Amino acid sequence: MKRRTFLTSAFAGTAALALGVNWYSSDSIQVGEDVNYRVLFSVLIPAFLDGALPDIASQRKIAIDTTLDSIQASISVLPEEQQAELKELLTLLESRLGLLFLTGSMTHLVLRSPIELVDMLEEWRFHYLDMVQTAYLGLRELILASYYSSPAHWGKLGYAKPTFLLNA
C-alpha cells in the first residue's frame, strides 16, 4: 500500500467516523433547541467573567440571568451580517463536528469543567488562525459589554455615573 493511499484512507475513515458521531445523538442534552443560545452563553459567562461574578449562588444566578438578557438585547441591535456570523459560530459550538473543528474535542461545552473552558478560550486567544482569534474576541466583547452594561456592576470598574446631569 502506498503512503498516499494510506493517508487518504485514514482521513476518509476519520471524517466518516466524526460525521457518524455527529449524527448519532444519544446524549440527553438538547442544546440545539435553544434558539437564543442561553445555555451556551450561561456556560461561557463564568469562564469570561472569572472573579467578576458574585460568590453567593443566588446573586451569581441573578447576575448571569441579567447578562443573558443583555446579550440578547445586544445581539438584536447588531447588523444583520454580524448577527449571521455570530449565529454561525454559536451553531458550530453547539454541534459536535463544529466543536471538534474549533476545540479539538467533541465533548459539549456544558459537560466541560471551568478549567477546561478557560484553557480552551486561552488557546483561542492566542490561536494562529485569525478567524479563531476573532471568534474569541467577539464572544469576549459581547459578554463583557453585556455584563458591564448594568449599572450594578459599574462599581467593580471604579466607574460612577456622572452627577453633573442631575444638577441641571
One Martini backbone bead per residue (centre of mass of N, CA, C, O) as a GRO file, in nm:
protein
  168
    1MET     BB    1   0.097   0.036   0.022
    2LYS     BB    2   0.063   0.355  -0.012
    3ARG     BB    3   0.094   0.644   0.154
    4ARG     BB    4  -0.134   0.806   0.019
    5THR     BB    5  -0.355   0.592   0.056
    6PHE     BB    6  -0.343   0.576   0.360
    7LEU     BB    7  -0.404   0.874   0.424
    8THR     BB    8  -0.675   0.890   0.275
    9SER     BB    9  -0.815   0.662   0.434
   10ALA     BB   10  -0.782   0.785   0.714
   11PHE     BB   11  -0.934   1.048   0.659
   12ALA     BB   12  -1.204   0.923   0.566
   13GLY     BB   13  -1.256   0.761   0.827
   14THR     BB   14  -1.255   1.000   1.023
   15ALA     BB   15  -1.482   1.160   0.888
   16ALA     BB   16  -1.700   0.941   0.911
   17LEU     BB   17  -1.690   0.915   1.218
   18ALA     BB   18  -1.756   1.209   1.286
   19LEU     BB   19  -2.027   1.216   1.137
   20GLY     BB   20  -2.162   0.984   1.292
   21VAL     BB   21  -2.139   1.113   1.574
   22ASN     BB   22  -2.299   1.367   1.502
   23TRP     BB   23  -2.572   1.214   1.431
   24TYR     BB   24  -2.543   1.081   1.695
   25SER     BB   25  -2.803   1.109   1.962
   26SER     BB   26  -2.758   0.998   2.299
   27ASP     BB   27  -2.792   1.249   2.442
   28SER     BB   28  -2.972   1.465   2.677
   29ILE     BB   29  -2.861   1.711   2.538
   30GLN     BB   30  -3.057   1.999   2.401
   31VAL     BB   31  -2.912   2.276   2.271
   32GLY     BB   32  -3.048   2.315   1.981
   33GLU     BB   33  -3.327   2.438   2.098
   34ASP     BB   34  -3.168   2.703   2.160
   35VAL     BB   35  -3.224   3.003   1.999
   36ASN     BB   36  -3.054   3.202   2.218
   37TYR     BB   37  -2.809   3.056   2.364
   38ARG     BB   38  -2.823   3.038   2.687
   39VAL     BB   39  -2.659   2.789   2.760
   40LEU     BB   40  -2.394   2.868   2.630
   41PHE     BB   41  -2.360   3.142   2.778
   42SER     BB   42  -2.379   3.020   3.072
   43VAL     BB   43  -2.095   2.885   3.030
   44LEU     BB   44  -1.916   3.137   2.935
   45ILE     BB   45  -1.944   3.357   3.150
   46PRO     BB   46  -1.762   3.239   3.384
   47ALA     BB   47  -1.503   3.232   3.207
   48PHE     BB   48  -1.493   3.548   3.144
   49LEU     BB   49  -1.595   3.630   3.466
   50ASP     BB   50  -1.361   3.571   3.643
   51GLY     BB   51  -1.416   3.739   3.957
   52ALA     BB   52  -1.687   3.918   3.892
   53LEU     BB   53  -1.865   3.732   4.015
   54PRO     BB   54  -2.051   3.638   4.251
   55ASP     BB   55  -2.035   3.405   4.522
   56ILE     BB   56  -2.327   3.402   4.554
   57ALA     BB   57  -2.554   3.207   4.406
   58SER     BB   58  -2.801   3.397   4.372
   59GLN     BB   59  -2.639   3.641   4.259
   60ARG     BB   60  -2.509   3.490   4.026
   61LYS     BB   61  -2.771   3.417   3.877
   62ILE     BB   62  -2.868   3.707   3.835
   63ALA     BB   63  -2.619   3.803   3.674
   64ILE     BB   64  -2.648   3.596   3.444
   65ASP     BB   65  -2.939   3.666   3.358
   66THR     BB   66  -2.883   3.963   3.294
   67THR     BB   67  -2.666   3.904   3.080
   68LEU     BB   68  -2.844   3.737   2.890
   69ASP     BB   69  -3.039   3.969   2.827
   70SER     BB   70  -2.817   4.162   2.718
   71ILE     BB   71  -2.725   3.983   2.486
   72GLN     BB   72  -2.991   3.982   2.330
   73ALA     BB   73  -2.998   4.290   2.294
   74SER     BB   74  -2.726   4.315   2.145
   75ILE     BB   75  -2.787   4.129   1.905
   76SER     BB   76  -3.043   4.291   1.796
   77VAL     BB   77  -2.840   4.553   1.711
   78LEU     BB   78  -2.700   4.412   1.508
   79PRO     BB   79  -2.600   4.348   1.223
   80GLU     BB   80  -2.690   4.105   1.011
   81GLU     BB   81  -2.402   3.986   0.947
   82GLN     BB   82  -2.321   3.956   1.249
   83GLN     BB   83  -2.550   3.774   1.333
   84ALA     BB   84  -2.479   3.545   1.137
   85GLU     BB   85  -2.192   3.489   1.243
   86LEU     BB   86  -2.272   3.430   1.536
   87LYS     BB   87  -2.469   3.199   1.475
   88GLU     BB   88  -2.258   3.017   1.342
   89LEU     BB   89  -2.075   2.988   1.588
   90LEU     BB   90  -2.291   2.878   1.787
   91THR     BB   91  -2.362   2.631   1.616
   92LEU     BB   92  -2.080   2.506   1.624
   93LEU     BB   93  -2.072   2.489   1.947
   94GLU     BB   94  -2.331   2.278   1.939
   95SER     BB   95  -2.167   2.096   1.760
   96ARG     BB   96  -1.958   1.834   1.728
   97LEU     BB   97  -1.803   1.909   1.470
   98GLY     BB   98  -1.745   2.201   1.555
   99LEU     BB   99  -1.591   2.128   1.812
  100LEU     BB  100  -1.370   1.970   1.676
  101PHE     BB  101  -1.265   2.207   1.505
  102LEU     BB  102  -1.235   2.432   1.745
  103THR     BB  103  -1.126   2.224   2.006
  104GLY     BB  104  -1.066   1.896   1.963
  105SER     BB  105  -1.360   1.830   2.079
  106MET     BB  106  -1.691   1.664   2.136
  107THR     BB  107  -1.746   1.797   2.395
  108HIS     BB  108  -1.957   1.958   2.553
  109LEU     BB  109  -1.950   2.256   2.720
  110VAL     BB  110  -2.135   2.168   2.958
  111LEU     BB  111  -1.926   1.914   3.033
  112ARG     BB  112  -1.717   2.113   3.114
  113SER     BB  113  -1.485   2.247   3.284
  114PRO     BB  114  -1.371   2.549   3.378
  115ILE     BB  115  -1.075   2.490   3.302
  116GLU     BB  116  -1.129   2.392   3.013
  117LEU     BB  117  -1.257   2.658   2.915
  118VAL     BB  118  -1.019   2.844   2.970
  119ASP     BB  119  -0.817   2.691   2.794
  120MET     BB  120  -0.973   2.719   2.530
  121LEU     BB  121  -0.976   3.032   2.527
  122GLU     BB  122  -0.667   3.068   2.530
  123GLU     BB  123  -0.621   2.929   2.262
  124TRP     BB  124  -0.789   3.129   2.099
  125ARG     BB  125  -0.637   3.391   2.170
  126PHE     BB  126  -0.345   3.243   2.046
  127HIS     BB  127  -0.413   3.173   1.771
  128TYR     BB  128  -0.309   3.134   1.433
  129LEU     BB  129  -0.600   3.198   1.364
  130ASP     BB  130  -0.792   3.471   1.308
  131MET     BB  131  -1.076   3.348   1.333
  132VAL     BB  132  -1.045   3.249   1.629
  133GLN     BB  133  -0.973   3.521   1.753
  134THR     BB  134  -1.237   3.659   1.665
  135ALA     BB  135  -1.424   3.476   1.824
  136TYR     BB  136  -1.314   3.545   2.099
  137LEU     BB  137  -1.350   3.856   2.090
  138GLY     BB  138  -1.655   3.857   2.037
  139LEU     BB  139  -1.743   3.705   2.293
  140ARG     BB  140  -1.601   3.885   2.497
  141GLU     BB  141  -1.735   4.157   2.425
  142LEU     BB  142  -2.028   4.070   2.461
  143ILE     BB  143  -2.010   3.981   2.759
  144LEU     BB  144  -1.878   4.231   2.890
  145ALA     BB  145  -2.080   4.444   2.789
  146SER     BB  146  -2.331   4.307   2.916
  147TYR     BB  147  -2.240   4.314   3.210
  148TYR     BB  148  -2.143   4.634   3.219
  149SER     BB  149  -2.432   4.764   3.149
  150SER     BB  150  -2.481   4.742   3.442
  151PRO     BB  151  -2.483   4.954   3.712
  152ALA     BB  152  -2.417   4.730   3.932
  153HIS     BB  153  -2.108   4.685   3.790
  154TRP     BB  154  -1.943   4.960   3.807
  155GLY     BB  155  -1.783   4.940   4.078
  156LYS     BB  156  -1.559   4.738   3.971
  157LEU     BB  157  -1.444   4.982   3.778
  158GLY     BB  158  -1.471   5.273   3.917
  159TYR     BB  159  -1.753   5.372   3.823
  160ALA     BB  160  -1.946   5.672   3.791
  161LYS     BB  161  -2.210   5.840   3.762
  162PRO     BB  162  -2.290   6.123   3.641
  163THR     BB  163  -2.386   6.436   3.820
  164PHE     BB  164  -2.430   6.693   3.633
  165LEU     BB  165  -2.721   6.607   3.526
  166LEU     BB  166  -2.878   6.640   3.806
  167ASN     BB  167  -2.835   6.966   3.844
  168ALA     BB  168  -3.005   7.078   3.581
   0.00000   0.00000   0.00000
